[in-house]
Amino acid sequence: MNEQKIKQLIQFQQGELDAVVLYQQLAKVMKDSESTSLFLQIAADEGGHAAIIRKITQAKLTPSHSKARLVVFLYRLVGLKRLLKILSKGEKKASIAYQPFLSEYAALQQIADEELKHADLLALLANKIA
């Protein structure tokens, strides 16, 4: 495995760890159980993604809380509907970012698929909001 690929996978791993904290923090500020449940489920999935990537990279990383604080601030600034749309786009981009690695690391297919599922769930929730 070349050094460039490892660096990219470590960035993916960090992003997944950061997403765990991000979705957990969003769950804490939600006022309805549907949003809370969705965010907690996505957080759990993201933790699983980080674990899959860690098996490849062998890197021990810790999550950063700065993105979570920024997203909670954005929630308060732009509202839940717009935030959900932003997060949905981010999940789609994450799925696309994994594509070049799938032939070499089949385990990443599950992550790419789940990121698309997250994007769809977030968009669906956004569409329910008036």
C-alpha positions in Angstrom: 0.0 0.0 0.0 1.5 3.3 -1.0 2.0 6.2 1.4 -0.5 8.5 -0.5 -3.3 5.9 -0.1 -2.5 5.5 3.6 -2.6 9.2 4.2 -6.0 9.4 2.4 -7.4 6.5 4.4 -6.2 8.1 7.6 -8.1 11.3 6.6 -11.2 9.1 6.0 -10.7 7.5 9.3 -10.4 10.9 11.1 -13.5 12.1 9.2 -15.5 9.1 10.4 -14.4 9.6 14.0 -15.3 13.3 13.8 -18.7 12.4 12.4 -19.4 10.2 15.4 -19.0 13.2 17.7 -20.8 15.5 15.3 -24.0 13.3 15.1 -23.9 12.6 18.8 -23.9 16.4 19.5 -26.7 17.0 17.1 -28.7 14.3 18.8 -28.3 16.1 22.1 -29.7 19.4 20.8 -32.7 17.9 18.9 -36.2 18.4 20.3 -37.9 15.5 18.6 -37.3 11.8 19.0 -37.1 11.0 15.2 -34.2 13.4 14.6 -32.5 12.2 17.8 -32.8 8.5 16.8 -31.6 9.2 13.3 -28.5 11.1 14.5 -27.6 8.4 17.1 -27.9 5.7 14.5 -25.7 7.6 12.0 -23.2 8.2 14.8 -23.1 4.5 15.5 -22.6 3.7 11.8 -19.8 6.2 11.5 -18.1 4.6 14.5 -18.2 1.3 12.7 -16.8 2.9 9.6 -13.8 4.3 11.6 -13.2 0.8 13.0 -13.2 -0.8 9.5 -10.7 1.8 8.2 -8.6 1.4 11.4 -8.1 -2.3 10.5 -6.5 -1.1 7.2 -4.5 1.8 8.5 -3.7 0.5 12.0 -3.8 4.2 13.1 -5.0 5.1 16.5 -6.8 8.4 16.2 -9.0 10.5 18.4 -12.1 12.5 17.3 -12.0 16.2 17.0 -14.8 18.2 18.6 -14.4 21.3 16.5 -16.5 20.1 13.5 -19.3 19.1 15.9 -19.3 22.6 17.5 -19.4 24.2 14.1 -22.3 22.1 13.0 -24.3 22.7 16.2 -23.6 26.5 15.6 -24.8 26.1 12.0 -28.0 24.3 13.2 -28.7 27.3 15.4 -27.9 29.8 12.6 -29.6 28.2 9.5 -32.1 25.8 11.1 -32.5 22.1 10.9 -33.8 21.8 7.4 -30.9 23.6 5.7 -28.4 21.8 8.0 -29.9 18.4 7.0 -29.4 19.3 3.3 -25.8 20.3 3.9 -25.1 17.1 5.8 -26.8 15.0 3.1 -24.5 16.5 0.5 -21.5 15.8 2.7 -22.5 12.1 3.1 -22.9 11.8 -0.7 -19.4 13.4 -1.2 -18.0 10.9 1.3 -19.4 8.0 -0.6 -17.9 9.2 -3.8 -14.5 9.7 -2.2 -14.3 6.0 -1.3 -14.9 4.9 -4.9 -11.2 4.9 -6.0 -10.4 2.6 -3.1 -13.0 -0.1 -3.5 -11.1 -2.3 -5.9 -8.2 -2.6 -3.4 -10.2 -2.6 -0.2 -13.5 -4.4 -0.5 -14.5 -3.6 3.1 -14.9 0.1 2.1 -17.9 -0.8 -0.1 -20.0 -1.1 3.0 -19.0 2.4 4.1 -19.7 3.9 0.7 -23.1 2.3 0.7 -24.0 3.4 4.2 -22.9 7.0 3.4 -25.4 7.0 0.6 -28.0 5.6 2.9 -27.2 8.4 5.4 -27.5 11.0 2.7 -31.0 9.7 1.7 -32.2 9.5 5.3 -31.0 13.1 6.0 -32.7 14.4 2.8 -35.9 12.5 3.7 -35.9 14.1 7.1 -35.2 17.5 5.6 -38.2 17.1 3.3 -40.5 16.3 6.2 -39.7 19.7 7.7 -42.0 22.6 6.6 
